Amino acid sequence: SIAPDYLQQDFSHTTPNEYLMAVAPLQSVNYRIEALSPPREIADMLHITQKEACLVLHRKTLSRGSVASSATMWHPGSRYQFAGGF
């Protein structure tokens, strides 16, 4: 495990990100963005119809050659945009 003591942390004194950066420094991030129609459960949580397209961000972070985090984030397409720079 990248952060074996994660669940024992008191995040009222530090953030999850600060803890992870200390024990598992970021090596790389891979991401993919796609436009998809949301399944009913996602549409209900976002308060949209299933006909509204969503921007879906799939992200994986690596530390020391291992996956440190993986996330799939759904965003209503009419209210979000992604921008970035390095």
N, C-alpha and C positions, 0 to 999 in steps of 0.2 A: 504494500500500500504506500502511496506517495505521502499521505498525511495520516498515519495511524492514530494519532491522538485528536483528530479533528472534532469528533463528537464530544470530547471532554473539555473543549475550550470555552472560556467565558467571554462571549463576544460583546459584552457590555464594556469591556476594556480595550478591545481591538476589533478590527473588522475581519470577516472571513478572508478577504483579499490580502490584508496585511499578514495574517497568519500563513496563508498559503505561499505568499511570496518569500517569507522567511524560511519555510521548511522545504519548499519545492520551487526554486527560482524558475521563472518562465524561460523555456528554451525556444519554443515555436508555437504558432497558432495556425491552425488550418480552418478555413471556413468556406461555406458554400451558401449562396442566396438563391432562392427560387420563388416564383409566383405560383401559388396553389389555391384552389378552393378549399375552404376549411371543412373538416368533418363537423357534424352537428354539435358534438361536445365542445369543440374549440370555438365554433361560431357563437354558441350560447355564452361561453365565458367572456368573449370579446364584445358581446352585445351587438352582433352583426348578423346578417343573413348568410346562408351558405353560398349565395350567389356573389358575394363581395370577395374579390381576390385578396389574398394575404401575401405579404412578403415573409418568407420563412428563412430564418438564419440558422444554419447548422454549424456549430463551432466546437472544435476540439483543441485543448491546450496540452502541450507536452512539456515535461520536466525530466531531465536526466534520462531521456529516451523512453519514458513511460507516459501514458495518458494521465494527466492530472485532473482534467475536467472535460465533460462533454455535455453540450446543451443544444436543444432545439427550441427556438423562440419564434412564436407566431405573432405577426403584427398586421393589423388591418391596413391594407394597401392604400386606402384613401387618406390615411392619417399619418403615414410614416414614409421616411426616405432614409437611405443609408448613404453616408459620405465618409471618406477617410483619406488618410495620407500617411506616408512613412518618411 
